[in-house]
Amino acid sequence: MRIVSPARFAKMAWDVRKRGTSARLDDIMVKRTFITKQPTVIDGSGEEGRQLRYVITTDAVDRMQDKISADGWDLTAYLQNPVVLWGHDHDLVIGKAVSVVQESNGLSATVEFQPSDMPIVGPWADYAYRSGLSGFVRATSVGFYPKEWEFTDDEDRGADDWFPGIDFKRQELTEFSIVSVPANPEALLLPQNTTPQPQNLENTTEEGKAAALSVARAHLHATRARRFVPLP
């Protein structure tokens, strides 16, 4: 299985549809990233109750001119194994979705993060949870198998360009991830509970902020190297 961005999927789809190449699309999982301003704190009491709620996908047109149908999601298989990953790394299951709600414009999900003392993944789960509270990392990315799609005929979305935008009509959710870099310009604010209080960043030292950003940037470079697989 290859994990690709919508832009790379568009190139592969264009080759298949327009040039008649033999590239396969049935082993492709597409990842699409969103930013959700501040996630809602559902439960912050104790190691086993750390929950945040995110908007994980919408039907907004993204910067690559693609759009995912809000009512085209197939959640059947995902709900049997509702894993939440860090950066689409299948070895870093940092939590589980305790609920996935089909909204009018996409999906929202409540994530329960693994305890911080869980072997291997605990530090990553703690990093993702605390970074969500503090606002350092609040983006999500869905991984899905496209089942039905077509190139857009909307000129404003590049219908006449070399790579038109794609309308994903039906798709199967396979996982979603907490990630550091968003691609979708739509940012949906979820109401923030007052308990527990997020970390007060105004009192954080400049050295502390710089250290946190350095860690995020370093991991971004590492996950990019893992995720993007060259085309055959």
C-alpha positions in Angstrom: 0.0 0.0 0.0 1.3 3.5 -0.9 0.3 6.6 1.0 0.1 9.6 -1.4 -1.1 13.2 -1.3 -4.2 14.3 -3.3 -1.8 16.1 -5.7 0.2 12.9 -6.4 -3.0 10.9 -6.7 -4.2 13.4 -9.3 -1.1 12.9 -11.3 -1.4 9.2 -11.2 -5.1 9.4 -12.0 -4.4 11.7 -14.9 -1.8 9.3 -16.3 -4.3 6.4 -16.1 -7.3 8.3 -17.5 -5.7 10.5 -20.1 -2.5 8.7 -21.1 -3.5 5.1 -20.8 -0.6 4.1 -18.6 -0.8 0.9 -16.5 -0.3 2.5 -13.1 -2.5 0.9 -10.4 -4.7 2.9 -8.2 -6.3 0.1 -6.2 -3.4 0.0 -3.7 -3.4 3.7 -3.0 -4.4 5.4 0.2 -4.8 9.2 -0.1 -4.0 11.4 2.9 -5.7 14.8 3.3 -4.8 17.3 6.0 -6.9 19.9 7.9 -6.3 22.4 10.7 -8.9 22.8 13.4 -7.9 25.8 15.5 -8.3 24.7 19.2 -9.8 21.2 19.7 -12.5 20.8 22.4 -11.4 19.3 25.7 -13.8 16.4 26.4 -12.1 14.9 29.4 -8.8 15.8 30.9 -9.0 13.9 34.2 -6.4 11.2 34.7 -4.2 9.2 32.3 -7.1 7.1 31.0 -9.5 10.0 30.3 -7.5 12.3 28.1 -9.9 13.2 25.2 -10.0 15.9 22.6 -12.5 16.4 19.8 -11.4 17.4 16.3 -13.0 18.2 13.0 -11.1 15.6 10.8 -12.5 16.4 7.4 -14.8 18.8 5.6 -16.1 19.2 2.0 -14.3 22.5 1.6 -12.2 22.8 -1.6 -8.5 22.6 -0.5 -5.4 24.3 -1.9 -5.0 21.6 -4.5 -8.6 22.3 -5.7 -9.9 18.9 -4.5 -13.1 18.2 -2.6 -14.3 15.3 -0.6 -18.1 14.6 -0.5 -19.4 14.9 3.1 -22.0 12.2 2.6 -19.7 9.8 0.7 -17.8 8.4 3.7 -17.9 4.7 4.4 -17.0 4.2 8.1 -17.9 0.5 8.4 -14.4 -1.0 8.5 -12.8 1.9 10.4 -15.2 1.7 13.3 -14.1 -1.9 13.9 -10.6 -0.7 14.4 -10.7 3.1 15.1 -7.0 3.8 15.3 -5.6 7.3 15.5 -2.0 7.6 14.4 0.8 10.2 14.6 1.7 11.4 11.1 0.3 8.4 9.2 2.9 6.2 10.9 1.2 2.8 11.3 3.6 1.9 14.1 2.5 5.0 16.2 -1.1 4.3 17.3 -1.4 7.2 19.8 -5.1 6.8 20.4 -8.5 5.6 19.4 -11.6 7.3 18.1 -14.3 6.8 20.8 -16.8 8.4 18.5 -17.0 9.6 14.8 -19.9 11.9 13.9 -21.0 12.5 10.4 -21.6 16.3 10.2 -23.4 18.2 7.5 -20.1 19.2 6.0 -17.8 16.3 6.9 -16.7 14.3 10.0 -15.8 15.1 13.6 -14.2 12.7 16.0 -13.4 12.4 19.7 -10.0 11.0 20.4 -8.9 9.2 23.5 -5.1 9.3 23.8 -3.0 6.4 25.0 -1.5 6.8 28.6 1.8 8.5 28.6 3.5 5.5 30.2 2.4 3.1 27.4 5.5 1.5 25.9 6.8 3.0 22.6 3.8 5.2 21.8 3.3 6.8 25.2 5.6 9.8 24.7 4.1 10.5 21.2 0.5 10.3 22.6 1.5 12.6 25.4 3.1 15.0 22.9 0.1 15.0 20.6 -2.4 15.5 23.5 -0.5 18.2 25.3 0.3 20.0 22.0 -3.4 20.0 21.2 -4.2 21.6 24.6 -1.5 24.2 24.1 -2.3 24.9 20.4 1.1 23.9 19.1 -0.3 21.0 17.0 -3.9 21.0 16.1 -4.1 19.7 12.6 -5.5 16.3 11.5 -5.2 14.3 8.3 -7.5 11.6 7.0 -6.3 8.5 5.2 -8.8 7.0 2.8 -9.3 4.7 -0.2 -11.0 6.5 -3.1 -14.0 4.4 -4.3 -15.6 6.8 -6.8 -14.1 10.1 -8.1 -13.9 12.3 -11.1 -12.0 15.3 -12.3 -13.8 18.6 -11.8 -15.5 20.5 -14.6 -15.3 23.8 -12.6 -13.0 26.2 -14.4 -12.3 28.0 -11.1 -10.9 24.7 -9.8 -8.6 24.2 -12.8 -10.8 22.2 -15.1 -8.7 23.4 -18.0 -5.4 23.0 -16.3 -2.9 20.3 -16.7 -4.0 18.7 -13.4 -7.7 19.5 -12.6 -9.1 19.3 -9.1 -10.7 16.0 -8.1 -14.1 15.4 -6.7 -14.0 12.4 -4.4 -17.6 11.1 -4.4 -17.3 7.9 -2.3 -14.4 7.0 0.0 -13.5 4.6 2.8 -11.9 6.0 5.9 -8.9 3.8 6.9 -7.3 6.0 9.6 -6.8 9.5 10.7 -3.7 11.1 12.1 -2.6 14.0 14.2 -0.1 16.0 12.1 1.8 19.2 12.3 1.2 20.8 8.8 -2.2 21.6 7.4 -3.2 21.7 3.8 -6.9 22.7 3.9 -7.5 26.5 4.4 -10.8 26.0 6.2 -10.3 26.2 10.0 -13.3 25.3 12.1 -13.4 26.5 15.7 -14.8 24.0 18.2 -16.0 25.4 21.6 -13.3 25.2 24.2 -14.2 23.9 27.6 -12.8 25.9 30.6 -11.9 22.7 32.5 -9.1 21.7 32.5 -7.3 25.0 31.6 -4.8 24.7 28.6 -1.2 25.5 29.3 -0.7 29.3 29.5 1.7 30.0 26.7 2.1 33.6 27.7 4.2 32.4 30.6 6.3 30.1 28.6 9.9 31.2 28.1 11.2 32.0 24.6 13.7 29.1 25.0 10.8 26.7 25.8 8.8 27.9 22.7 11.9 27.6 20.5 12.6 24.1 21.8 9.1 22.9 21.1 9.1 24.3 17.6 12.5 22.7 17.0 11.1 19.3 17.9 8.1 19.7 15.7 10.2 20.8 12.7 12.6 17.9 13.2 9.8 15.4 13.3 8.1 16.9 10.3 11.2 16.3 8.2 11.4 12.7 9.4 7.7 11.9 8.7 7.9 13.5 5.2 10.8 11.2 4.4 8.7 8.2 5.5 5.4 9.1 4.0 6.2 10.2 0.4 7.0 7.2 -1.7 8.4 7.8 -5.2 6.2 6.8 -8.1 7.3 3.7 -9.9 
